[in-house]
């Protein structure tokens, strides 16, 4: 079996956690011929050479001035041509990179290349005959006919090279080598444009410190508010027509338009046809896995851009301006589309639980007691990355940039320091209650209520 693994060089010069998991997954498949594929500057070749020492037969680097400035659509187009040339049985990608954080390129690549697709895979159930079967994060067991593309969650840690392992060959392909239309590559082929960026300081709150015995009253106050995601601000100027796919983006649509048409979340071909008939200024999608996947497929069919995980929208009455976090949530980018309709997935809540209790590494010795407390409160248990990396809690429960996003009415963070990666996954919760003995812990900057205590101190109150 021939497997192509798509990887991207991060800002630190290394692979991100999702791409690392995709590569490790490929290396674990018996009798597989693994080929690495990347697009980037010539310096990327050195990373690919090092990575071939782990077991890949070879690597291909797409490097050409024509590829510079590519958004997800233009990147996926170029990669798809390389994939067609390599003719793999299976393509593996990380769910997303820590550079763009969009989770779009893999799905768009599959559409350009005509591959079956499974997204957010948590494990491989089987890979036999003409199909692949995976357990996914949000959609249960999914299958696809080969050749197929699978995007991976952070399910494995990439192995280290053997002492005497040798580097494989790295081929560098230009736009001409893959038969690319340069008008569809790089900045020229990119429908989206970043027009403004600034440091992300959103999500910070004014923390009020309370005593441990006031925890229940703080929880009750948060549940009474029933607040989760902040409502988007309403623009004075209005777009003439906006489509929503499903109900979840409705509030965002209402923030920029009075003429809203709702479409059912069906398949990409059906939705693309309806959009072509309606000719809206913009199309908005939810942030659930299926919506994101179908949105990416629809963008390829229409040849338009797709802005991911927008937290607010703006308009001058003619254009839609989409605002989203990037670079692991440290930066806010304002984006416009030069092709119509403008399309975006918007940050919507899919929580079915009003209360989430997050367990951090600082509470590692109290996991059983906190699980019992969560059951008593009717709360869902989540985890920080450090808890997961140390095997204390399962990866499926991890909240953060490399885990999942939650936005319950009440989020209780116990023993969580507040690293930026974790904040990215919970900062849209309604009321945040942080329990930590360190008064300088960053988590208190993002909390409504702070309790200077250990997990054990909280559990003692419920004995």
C-alpha positions in Angstrom: 0.0 0.0 0.0 1.3 3.4 -0.9 0.6 6.2 1.6 1.2 9.9 1.2 1.5 11.9 4.4 0.9 15.7 4.0 3.0 17.7 6.5 3.8 21.4 7.0 6.8 23.0 8.6 5.7 25.0 11.6 7.0 28.4 12.6 9.4 26.6 15.0 10.8 24.6 12.1 9.2 21.4 13.2 6.0 19.4 12.6 2.9 20.3 14.6 1.2 17.6 16.8 -1.5 16.7 14.3 0.9 16.2 11.4 3.2 14.2 13.7 0.2 11.9 14.5 -0.6 11.4 10.8 3.0 10.4 10.1 3.2 8.1 13.0 -0.1 6.5 11.9 1.3 5.8 8.5 4.5 4.3 9.9 2.4 1.8 12.0 0.7 0.4 8.9 2.4 -2.8 8.0 4.1 -3.2 4.5 3.2 0.4 3.6 5.4 2.6 1.3 5.3 6.0 3.0 6.0 9.2 1.1 6.0 12.6 2.7 4.5 15.6 0.8 4.9 19.2 1.8 4.7 22.7 0.2 7.0 25.4 1.4 10.3 27.2 1.1 13.5 25.4 0.1 14.4 25.2 3.9 11.6 22.7 4.3 13.8 20.1 2.5 16.1 19.8 5.5 13.1 19.0 7.8 11.9 16.4 5.3 15.3 14.8 5.1 15.3 14.4 8.9 11.8 13.0 8.9 12.7 10.3 6.3 15.0 8.8 8.9 11.9 7.6 10.8 10.8 5.3 8.0 9.4 7.2 5.0 10.8 5.9 1.7 11.1 9.4 0.2 9.7 12.9 0.3 8.4 15.4 -2.1 8.6 19.2 -1.6 6.5 21.6 -3.7 8.6 24.7 -3.9 8.1 27.5 -6.4 7.6 31.3 -6.2 4.2 30.6 -7.8 3.1 28.9 -4.6 3.8 31.8 -2.3 1.0 33.4 -0.4 -1.5 30.5 -0.9 -4.6 30.3 1.2 -6.2 26.9 1.9 -7.9 26.6 -1.5 -4.7 27.4 -3.5 -2.7 25.1 -1.2 -5.1 22.2 -1.6 -5.1 22.7 -5.4 -1.3 22.4 -5.6 -1.1 19.5 -3.2 -3.8 17.6 -5.1 -1.8 17.7 -8.3 1.1 16.2 -6.5 -1.1 13.5 -5.0 -2.5 12.7 -8.5 1.1 12.3 -9.7 2.1 10.1 -6.8 -1.1 7.9 -7.1 -1.4 6.7 -3.5 -3.9 4.4 -2.0 -4.3 6.5 1.1 -3.5 10.1 2.0 -3.1 11.1 5.7 -3.1 14.6 7.0 -3.2 16.2 10.5 -6.5 17.7 11.5 -5.0 21.1 11.2 -1.7 22.9 11.5 -0.8 25.3 14.4 -0.1 28.0 11.8 -3.5 28.3 10.1 -5.7 26.3 12.5 -8.3 26.0 9.8 -8.8 22.2 9.4 -9.7 22.8 5.7 -6.8 21.9 3.5 -7.1 18.2 3.8 -10.8 18.1 2.9 -10.3 20.5 0.0 -7.4 18.4 -1.2 -9.6 15.3 -1.2 -12.2 17.1 -3.3 -9.7 18.4 -5.8 -8.2 14.8 -6.1 -11.5 13.0 -6.1 -10.7 11.0 -3.0 -13.1 9.6 -0.3 -12.7 11.4 3.0 -12.9 10.8 6.7 -12.2 13.7 9.1 -11.2 13.9 12.8 -10.1 10.2 13.1 -9.4 9.0 16.6 -8.4 5.5 15.5 -8.2 3.1 12.6 -10.7 0.3 13.0 -9.7 -1.5 9.8 -7.9 -1.1 6.5 -8.8 -4.0 4.3 -9.7 -4.5 0.7 -11.2 -1.5 -0.9 -12.2 0.6 2.2 -10.9 2.2 5.3 -12.9 2.3 8.6 -12.1 4.9 11.4 -13.6 5.9 14.7 -14.0 9.7 14.6 -14.2 12.3 17.3 -17.8 13.5 16.7 -19.4 11.3 14.1 -18.8 7.7 15.3 -17.5 5.0 13.0 -17.1 6.3 9.4 -15.8 4.5 6.3 -14.6 5.5 2.9 -13.7 3.7 -0.3 -10.0 3.7 -1.3 -8.3 5.8 -2.5 -9.2 8.0 0.4 -7.9 10.8 2.6 -8.1 10.8 6.4 -7.4 13.7 8.7 -6.0 12.6 12.1 -6.5 13.9 15.6 -3.5 14.0 18.0 -3.7 10.2 18.6 0.0 9.3 18.5 3.4 10.8 19.4 5.9 10.7 16.6 8.7 8.2 17.2 12.4 9.1 17.4 14.9 8.0 14.7 17.0 4.9 15.1 20.6 5.5 15.8 21.9 4.3 12.4 18.9 5.2 10.3 19.7 7.0 7.0 18.0 9.9 5.3 15.8 9.2 2.2 15.6 11.2 -1.0 13.8 14.5 -1.2 12.5 15.6 -4.6 11.7 19.2 -5.2 8.8 19.8 -7.7 7.9 23.1 -9.3 4.5 24.3 -10.5 5.6 23.1 -14.0 6.5 19.6 -12.6 2.9 19.0 -11.4 1.2 20.7 -14.4 -0.3 23.5 -12.2 -2.2 26.4 -13.6 -0.2 29.3 -11.9 -3.4 31.4 -12.0 -4.8 28.9 -9.4 -1.7 28.9 -7.2 -0.2 31.1 -4.5 -1.6 34.5 -3.9 -3.0 34.8 -7.4 -5.1 31.7 -6.9 -6.2 32.6 -3.4 -9.8 33.9 -2.9 -9.2 35.1 0.6 -7.0 38.0 1.8 -5.8 38.9 5.3 -6.3 42.6 5.5 -5.4 43.2 9.2 -3.9 41.4 12.2 -3.4 42.3 15.8 -2.5 40.5 19.1 -5.4 38.6 20.5 -6.4 39.9 23.9 -10.0 38.8 23.8 -11.5 36.5 26.3 -9.9 38.1 29.4 -12.3 38.7 32.2 -12.4 40.5 35.5 -11.9 37.8 38.1 -13.7 38.0 41.5 -12.0 35.9 44.1 -14.3 33.9 46.4 -13.9 31.4 49.2 -14.1 27.6 48.5 -17.5 27.3 50.2 -18.9 29.8 47.7 -18.3 27.4 44.8 -21.9 26.1 44.6 -23.4 29.6 44.6 -21.0 30.6 41.8 -22.1 27.5 39.8 -25.8 28.4 40.4 -25.2 32.0 39.3 -23.6 30.8 36.0 -26.4 28.3 35.3 -29.0 30.9 35.9 -27.4 33.2 33.3 -27.4 30.3 30.8 -24.7 32.2 28.9 -22.3 30.5 26.6 -20.8 32.1 23.4 -20.9 35.8 23.3 -23.5 37.2 20.9 -21.9 38.8 17.9 -22.1 42.6 17.6 -24.7 43.9 15.1 -23.5 45.9 12.2 -25.2 49.2 11.3 -24.6 48.5 7.6 -26.4 45.4 6.1 -25.7 42.9 3.4 -28.5 42.4 0.9 -28.7 38.5 1.2 -27.0 35.9 3.4 -27.5 32.1 3.5 -27.0 29.9 6.5 -26.5 26.2 6.3 -28.5 24.9 9.2 -29.7 26.9 12.2 -26.5 27.3 14.3 -25.1 30.3 12.2 -28.4 32.2 12.4 -27.3 34.7 15.1 -24.2 35.6 13.1 -26.2 36.0 9.9 -28.6 38.4 11.7 -25.7 40.5 12.8 -24.9 41.5 9.2 -28.2 41.0 7.2 -32.0 41.3 7.3 -32.5 39.0 4.3 -31.5 35.5 5.4 -32.2 32.2 3.6 -31.7 28.9 5.5 -30.4 25.9 3.6 -30.4 22.3 4.9 -27.1 20.7 5.6 -27.1 18.1 2.8 -24.2 17.3 0.5 -21.8 19.7 -1.2 -23.2 19.2 -4.7 -26.7 20.0 -3.6 -25.7 23.0 -1.5 -23.4 24.4 -4.2 -26.2 24.2 -6.7 -28.6 26.1 -4.4 -26.0 28.8 -3.7 -25.4 29.3 -7.4 -29.2 29.8 -7.9 -29.7 32.1 -4.9 -26.5 34.2 -5.4 -26.1 35.5 -1.8 -23.5 37.9 -0.7 -22.3 35.4 1.9 -22.8 31.8 3.2 -22.4 30.9 6.9 -21.8 27.5 8.3 -21.6 26.0 11.8 -18.4 24.8 13.5 -19.4 21.1 13.9 -17.3 18.5 12.1 -19.8 17.8 9.3 -20.5 21.4 8.6 -16.8 22.2 8.3 -16.3 19.2 6.0 -19.2 20.0 3.7 -18.2 23.7 3.7 -14.7 22.9 2.5 -16.1 20.6 -0.3 -18.6 23.3 -1.4 -15.8 25.9 -1.5 -13.9 23.7 -4.0 -17.0 23.2 -6.2 -17.7 27.0 -6.2 -14.1 28.0 -6.4 -14.5 30.4 -3.5 -12.7 31.0 -0.3 -13.7 29.8 3.2 -12.7 31.5 6.4 -12.6 29.2 9.4 -14.0 29.5 13.0 -14.9 33.2 12.8 -15.7 34.8 16.1 -17.2 38.0 14.7 -18.4 39.4 11.3 -18.4 43.0 10.0 -19.7 44.6 6.8 -19.7 48.0 5.1 -23.0 47.0 3.3 -21.1 45.7 0.3 -18.5 43.2 1.6 -18.3 40.8 4.4 -15.2 41.0 6.7 -14.5 37.9 8.7 -12.6 38.0 12.0 -11.0 34.9 13.4 -8.1 33.8 15.7 -4.9 32.3 14.2 -1.5 31.2 15.2 -2.7 29.1 18.1 -5.1 31.8 19.1 -2.4 34.4 19.8 -3.4 36.6 16.8 -6.7 38.0 15.5 -7.0 38.2 11.7 -9.5 40.2 9.7 -10.1 38.6 6.3 -12.1 39.5 3.1 -13.0 37.4 0.1 -12.3 38.6 -3.4 -14.8 36.1 -4.9 -18.5 35.8 -4.2 -20.1 34.5 -2.2 -17.9 35.0 0.9 -18.1 31.9 3.0 -17.2 31.3 6.6 -17.7 28.8 9.4 -18.6 30.6 12.6 -17.8 29.6 16.1 -20.9 28.0 17.4 -21.5 25.9 20.5 -22.4 22.2 20.2 -22.4 21.5 23.9 -25.1 19.3 25.3 -23.9 19.7 28.9 -24.5 22.9 30.9 -21.4 22.3 33.1 -17.9 21.1 32.3 -15.3 20.3 35.0 -11.8 20.6 33.6 -9.1 18.7 35.4 -5.5 19.9 35.1 -2.2 18.3 36.0 -2.2 20.2 39.3 -5.2 18.1 40.3 -3.7 14.8 39.1 -3.9 13.2 42.6 -7.6 14.0 42.9 -9.0 12.7 39.6 -11.3 10.0 41.1 -12.7 12.5 43.6 -13.2 15.1 40.9 -15.0 12.6 38.6 -17.3 11.8 41.5 -17.9 15.6 42.0 -18.6 16.0 38.3 -21.2 13.2 38.5 -22.8 14.9 41.5 -23.0 18.2 39.6 -24.2 16.6 36.3 -21.0 17.9 34.7 -18.9 16.6 31.8 -15.3 15.8 32.6 -12.6 17.4 30.5 -8.8 17.5 30.7 -5.8 19.7 30.1 -3.2 18.5 27.6 -0.6 17.7 30.3 -3.1 15.4 32.0 -3.6 13.6 28.7 0.1 13.4 27.9 0.8 11.8 31.2 -1.9 9.2 30.7 -4.0 10.5 33.6 -7.1 11.2 31.4 -8.1 10.1 27.9 -7.3 12.2 24.8 -11.0 12.4 23.8 -11.6 14.6 26.9 -8.8 17.1 26.1 -9.9 20.7 25.8 -7.7 23.1 23.9 -6.0 23.8 20.6 -4.9 20.2 20.1 -8.1 18.8 21.6 -11.7 20.0 21.4 -13.5 23.3 22.0 -16.2 23.6 24.7 -18.6 26.4 25.5 -20.9 25.3 28.3 -22.8 27.7 30.6 -20.3 26.9 33.4 -16.7 25.8 33.1 -14.9 24.8 36.3 -11.1 24.6 35.8 -9.4 22.7 38.7 -5.6 22.6 38.8 -5.3 24.1 35.4 -2.6 26.8 35.0 -4.1 28.5 31.9 -1.7 27.9 29.0 -2.8 29.6 25.8 -3.5 26.3 24.1 -6.0 25.4 26.8 -7.6 28.8 26.9 -8.3 28.6 23.1 -10.6 25.6 23.8 -12.7 27.0 26.7 -12.6 30.8 26.6 -16.1 31.0 25.0 -17.7 29.4 28.0 -20.3 31.4 29.8 -19.2 31.5 33.5 -15.6 30.3 34.2 -14.7 29.3 37.7 -10.9 28.7 38.3 -9.6 26.7 41.3 -5.8 27.0 41.7 -3.6 27.7 44.7 -1.3 29.9 42.7 -2.7 33.4 42.7 -0.5 34.3 39.6 -1.8 31.4 37.5 -2.9 32.8 34.0 -6.2 31.0 34.2 -7.5 33.7 36.6 -7.2 36.2 33.7 -9.9 34.3 31.9 -12.1 33.5 34.9 -15.2 35.2 36.4 -14.6 33.6 39.8 -11.3 32.5 41.3 -10.8 30.2 44.3 -7.3 30.1 45.8 -7.3 26.4 46.8 -6.2 22.9 45.9 -8.5 20.3 44.5 -8.4 18.5 47.8 -9.7 21.6 49.6 -12.8 21.6 47.3 -13.4 17.9 47.6 -13.3 18.2 51.4 -16.4 20.5 51.2 -18.4 17.6 49.7 -17.6 14.9 52.2 
